């Protein structure tokens, strides 16, 4: 059976051999099945974002392999992996071009990986399609196609970025604390939207979050990371029954230390 994602024995150390040496991933193993929506929690420096960067090819890994949809992408540079991936970052300013309009941003996303032609400009058919897609966000943005993205609120911008990341139905959607910079009400709306987009497009997704309640409430599977590896992996009914206190207890049991300063991070 081909997995949607296979991470095999991945190691990554930054500033190797210097006083600032930091082991970020330590023999990381993870397999995702098609349609898995996995939430990822762990303390500061557990390797959560490093894992997403390793998948996206932001820099080469030291050892191990990364396979997306049966294709080994370990040696592929970031721009060549982009066709497999959709990604939404923590900062609402990342992932969109602020000085371009909503429709221009969406057109760029819709044409990603396709042959570029000299003809630029949003077609009438595309405009209609974007309107329909924006309507699903329920934010009134379908009437603001020509507005510059820089004028949108953080929540609106993350909603548009989510839409853009899923336009081409990526093999893997990476959500890197994509609601951390938003107020609770807006964050809840963007999370509900994430659920909807992942379900409708039947996407395989990885979501890093610092919020344990969100990690339990969303997705069909939860993993906890510590010191660059997965220390806990739970899914289905067992995941649904979890409480925050269970996760804290699990962390203490597996890591042999209590959350200490990370406890705040994972409130």
C-alpha angles and dihedrals in degrees: 000000000000113000123218087232134009122186110186124192093321118185127186128174123179123213091006115203094013133103087258094056111148125183103214102170122026115190092321116193125183135152123193123196122215109283096017112146104197125188116205126207134171141128127282111301094014090130100254100132091032088060091052091048090049090053091047092048096238087153134355119273120234097229140354134044140272120206123186118193092341094310120114105230097169094115097035117109121238097262091054092051091051092087091063096045144065116192137187119189134208093251111073087211092065119082099031134070105240097203094051125081124254091254093049091051090049092047090054090051093046092052096045111135093008124116110279117231130190090246108097126176134086114276123225090246091052091048091055091047093050090049091055092047093048090049089064089063090064092215099115091248093128087079093050102058093135095046115114111252089228089070094060125098119252092258094049090048094051089048091053091045090052090051091048092048091055100040093097095039096242120214087236132022116205117199111187107194085307094171098042094099094048131089114256096259094049091042090055090051093049090048091051088050091050090053091049096048093046092049096044095048093035089231128177107233144183117200123189112202136169090205114090094195091056090047090056096042098050133058132012096264138038129200129189120208129202129173094352101312142079111265099172133026122180133166147171121008094355090057093049091055094053123117127199089249089058091055093048090049091048092051092051092047096049100036097038091227135080124247094260108164091004091062090082091050092057099045 
